[in-house]
Amino acid sequence: MATPIKEMFTVLPTVSTAQLSDIICAVTGYVSPSNPGLSVQESLQQIYTLFQSNIILFNAGNPNGAVAGTTYQFCWDTTDSILWICTTSGTATTAVWTSITPQSSWTNVATSTKTLANDNNYITNNGASLVTYTLPTVSPQGSVIRVVGFSSGGWTINYSSGQSIIVGSLSTTVTSGSLSSTNQNDVVELVCTVANTTFTTIAGVGNYTIV
């Protein structure tokens, strides 16, 4: 018969008086009632850190196609300050992350390239230089993306293999096409009509170049 393990458990504080320095007792290595494992002391701060590192992730940019996730995990985009929640568990290439940043948020784009994020809006502001946007590789049906032209360099939207953009009765070429502005103030609003692959123009201003 196994020798009983003598342990003294601390009294947990009430929520209103809990401090991150409070110590609690945890049992690790449990196998069976006769082999309960060893007890270790951990502070609430240690427990919180473990919880946070597994629930709140971070990534430099849109996590779709880049970060594995489990439903209800969060991911903070450190580049665009967008908070995402995992709505479909999967690997780095199959997990679906959905933005929960308010739809009213707008990102000022003053760089030559930018990967678009689902349910987000962009103001093209790169002076006389073109801004090349890229559609997200993973997009749930119903995701909306808005691009507004402002600077004279204009904008173009490229995409990954198998994707296309529909404008009325026209469609960009799958894999190699693009949708581009012809005037610096051109605007386009896209909705994902087939998950991951097809985006349809539902509103806009301008006479686009469709390739």
N, C-alpha and C positions, 0 to 999 in steps of 0.2 A: 504494500500500500504506500502510495506516495506521501511524503511528508507534507503536511499542510503548509502553505505559504502564508506567513504572518504579514499582514498588511494593515496599514492604518489609512483610511480614506479621508481626505479633507472634506470639509463641509463646503459645498459649492455656494458661492454668493448669490444673492438675488440679482436679477438683471439690472436693476436700478443702481446697485452699488458695485457691480463687477468692474475689476481693473485688469488691464492686459498683463499685469505682473502676477495676478493670482495663479496659484499652482493647483493643478488637478492631477488625478492619477489615471493612467491609461494602461491597459494590459495588451501586450504584444505577443505574437507567436502562439496564439491559442490553437490547440489541437483537439482536446477533448476535456470533459469534466475532470479527469484524473491528470491531465496535462494542460493546465490553464495558461501556461506561459509566464512571462516575467512582467512585473509592473514597472512602469517608468513614470517619472514625474515630468510633466510638461506644463508650461505656462499657457495662459489663454492666448498670448501673443504668438506662441509657436503653433498652436492649433489654428489660429486665424491665418497665419502665413501659409500653412499647408492648404487650407481651404481656398484662400485667395489665388494661390498659384495654380490650382486645378480648375477653378471656376472662371477667373478673370484672366484671359490671355491678352496678348498684344501683338501687333504686326505693323510694319511700315507700309501701309497701303491697304487696299481691299483684301480681306482674308479669303475670299472665294478663289479657289484654285491654288491656295498657298498654305492654308492652315487646317489641320485635322480638327474635328470638333464633335462634341456630343450634345444632343438637344439640351437647351437651356444654358449652355456655356455662353459667356460674353467674350468679345474680343474688341479691344480698343485700337483704332487706327491711329498710330502716332504721327502719321503724315498729314492726314486731313481732319483729324479730331472728330472722327465718326465712331459711334458705338454700334457694334453689331451683336446679334444674338443668333446662335446656331439653331436653325429650325429643322434641319435634317442631318442626322449623325452620319459621319463618313470620314474617309481619309482626306489627306490634303487636297486631293483632286476631286473628290465627290461630295464632301460636306457642303451644305448650303447655309450661308450666312446671310441674314436679312438685316438691313440697316434699321435702327430704331431712333435715328436722329430725326428731329422734326422735319417734315417736308419743306418747311419754309427756309431751311438753311441753304446758303449759297456759297460755293467755293470760288474764290478769285484765282484764275489760272494765269500765271505769268511765266510759265515754262514752255518749252517746245513740245513736250510730250506729257500726256496725262492718261492714266487708266481710269475709266469711268466706274462709278459705283452705283449699284441699284438704288432707286428711290432717292437720288440726289440731283442737285442742280449746279450748273457751272457757268461762270462768266469768263469769256475769252478775253484776256487782257495782256497780250504779249507784244504790244507795240506793233512794229512793222513785220514781225516774224510770225510764221504760221504755227498754230497749235495743232498737233496731231493727237487726237483722242483715240482710245481703244476701248471697245465694248468689253464688259466683264465676261469671263468665260463661263461663269455660272450665274444664271439669272432665273428666279422663279417666274412663272407666268403671272403677268400683271405688274411686274416691276416697271417703274417709270423713271426716265432720265431726260433732263432738259439741258440744252446747250444754247447759250445766248452769245451772239457775236457782239464785240465792242471795239476791239482794236483792229487796225487796218490790215494786219497780216492774215486775218480770217481763221477758219478752222476746217479740219477734215476729220471724219470718223472712220477708222479702220476696225478690223475685227479678226478673230481667230478662225481657224479652219472650220468650215461647216456652218458659219453664220451668214446672215444676210439682213438687209434693211429694205423694207417695202415702203414705197412712196406712191400712193394711189395705185395706178395700174402698172407701175414700174417697180423693178426690184434690182438691187445691186447684185453683182456677180458673187456667187457663193465662193468663199475662200479668198479671193483676190481683189474684190471690189472695195468701193468706198463711197461715202456720202460727204460732199464738201460744200461750203458756202461759196457764193460768188460776190457777195457784198459784205462789208465788215459788220453790218447790223443784222445779218440773217440769224434766224432763230429756229430751232427744231425741238419738238417734244416726241419722244419715242416711248412706246409701251411694248414689253416683251409679250408676244402672242403665242409663241411656242417656246417652252422652257429651254433656255441656254442657246437657242439657235436663231430665232426669228424675231426681229423688232419691226414694228409698224409705226409709221409717222402718223400721229393723231392730231397734230397741230404744228403750225410753223409759219414763218415769214421768210420769203426769199425764193429765188430761182436756183435750186441746188444743181450741182454737178453730180450726176449719178453714174458710177462706173460699174 
